[in-house]
Amino acid sequence: MANPFVLILVAVCLGVVGQIMMKNGMNQVGAITQFGLATLVHVFSNPFVLLGFASYGLSSVVYLLALSRLDLSVAYPMIGLGYVLVVFFSWLVLREQVGPLRWLGALLIVAGVWLVGR
């Protein structure tokens, strides 16, 4: 079986892919101004939204495998790397504007995850 830290990394990456896919799908759907059955059908008929949910769900399964072999106090803070990767890929893939303070915040998260993981 894989190293539990590799499992956490895979879970984080799948979660990030899920978030980017869902956002891409919602960019295609557009802003939701009214919420109802028609809106839900429209949102969940978008392939990016569906693939995003699938990726996010698979992330949860892999995370459970990691949790079976790691203390929660180690595993859960490592999920924070997902925040950093989402910021990076939002900037790279979705072309979102990311200011210096947000980059500094991401760097602080990396430092915190590193400290907890030691």
Buried (B, 14 or more C-beta within 10 A) or exposed (E): EEEBBEBBBBBBBBBBBBBBBBBBBBEEBEEEEEEEEEEEEBBEEBEBBBBBBBBBEBBEEBBEBBBEBBEEEBBBBBBBBBBBBBBBBBBEEEEEEBEEEBBEBBEEBBEEBEEBEE
